[in-house]
Amino acid sequence: MKYEPSFREDIIFAILLIPFAIILPVNAVSTAVMIGSLFIILIVELLNSAIEWTIDYVRPEQHPLAKRVKDMASVAVFLSYLNCLAIWIILLWPSNAVWPRIVDLVSSWLVK
């Protein structure tokens, strides 16, 4: 994906957050949902790139509808980011009893 810097950024984002999701003291379903939300970002970004490349190939000249299609695909990527953010916030919200387990985990690392 040397022609898609945004996809490379999304890959880096996922590479950084997937290990974090795995080591968090949440149940397996929460971990899977958190990782799944990251994969949704990657999938939507690939679809966005495919749509943009297809529009550029089929209609290289400027057209208002082509711009609208590209904008809609970009909004889909943005919504996938919002979806990921909402999932992570909901699952890591302080009243969700995750924070005491995180504090216990970090304190156990510091004691060693």
C-alpha positions in Angstrom: 0.0 0.0 0.0 2.8 2.4 -0.9 0.3 4.7 -2.6 -2.0 5.0 0.5 -0.5 6.9 3.4 -3.8 7.0 5.2 -3.9 3.2 5.2 -0.4 3.0 6.6 -1.4 5.4 9.4 -4.4 3.2 10.2 -2.1 0.1 10.2 0.2 1.9 12.7 -2.8 2.9 14.8 -4.0 -0.8 14.9 -0.5 -2.1 15.6 -0.2 0.2 18.6 -3.7 -0.5 20.0 -4.1 -4.2 19.4 -1.5 -5.2 22.0 -3.0 -2.7 24.4 -6.4 -4.3 23.9 -4.9 -7.7 24.5 -3.2 -6.8 27.8 -6.1 -4.9 29.2 -7.9 -6.8 32.0 -11.2 -7.1 30.2 -13.1 -10.2 29.2 -12.4 -11.9 25.9 -15.6 -10.6 24.3 -14.6 -7.0 25.1 -11.1 -7.6 23.7 -12.6 -9.1 20.5 -14.9 -6.1 20.1 -12.1 -3.6 20.6 -9.9 -5.4 18.1 -12.8 -5.8 15.7 -13.5 -2.1 15.8 -9.8 -1.5 14.7 -10.2 -3.9 11.8 -13.4 -2.1 10.8 -11.3 1.0 10.4 -8.9 -0.8 8.1 -11.6 -2.4 6.0 -13.5 0.9 5.5 -10.2 2.7 4.7 -9.5 0.0 2.0 -13.0 0.4 0.6 -12.6 4.2 0.6 -9.3 3.9 -1.3 -10.9 1.5 -3.8 -13.8 3.9 -4.4 -11.5 6.8 -4.9 -9.2 4.9 -7.3 -12.2 3.6 -9.2 -13.7 7.1 -9.6 -10.4 8.5 -10.7 -10.0 5.7 -13.3 -13.5 5.9 -14.6 -13.9 9.6 -14.6 -10.5 11.4 -14.5 -12.1 14.8 -15.1 -13.7 16.8 -12.3 -17.4 16.0 -11.7 -19.6 17.1 -8.8 -21.0 13.6 -8.4 -17.6 12.1 -8.3 -16.6 14.5 -5.6 -19.7 13.6 -3.6 -19.0 9.9 -3.9 -15.5 10.4 -2.6 -16.7 12.6 0.2 -19.2 10.0 1.3 -16.5 7.3 1.3 -14.4 9.6 3.5 -17.3 10.1 5.9 -17.5 6.4 6.2 -13.9 6.3 7.4 -14.6 9.0 9.8 -17.7 7.2 11.2 -15.6 4.0 11.6 -13.2 6.1 13.7 -16.1 7.4 15.8 -17.4 3.8 16.2 -14.0 2.7 17.4 -13.7 5.6 19.8 -17.2 4.9 21.2 -16.5 1.2 21.7 -13.2 1.8 23.5 -14.8 4.6 25.7 -17.8 2.4 26.6 -15.6 -0.6 27.5 -13.0 1.4 29.4 -15.4 3.8 31.2 -14.5 4.2 34.8 -17.8 2.8 36.1 -17.3 -0.3 34.0 -15.0 -1.8 36.8 -12.1 -2.0 34.4 -10.1 0.8 36.1 -9.6 -1.0 39.4 -8.3 -4.0 37.5 -6.0 -1.8 35.4 -4.6 -0.2 38.6 -4.1 -3.7 40.1 -2.3 -4.8 37.0 0.0 -1.8 36.8 0.8 -1.9 40.5 1.7 -5.6 40.2 4.1 -4.7 37.4 5.6 -1.9 39.6 6.0 -4.1 42.6 8.1 -6.7 40.7 
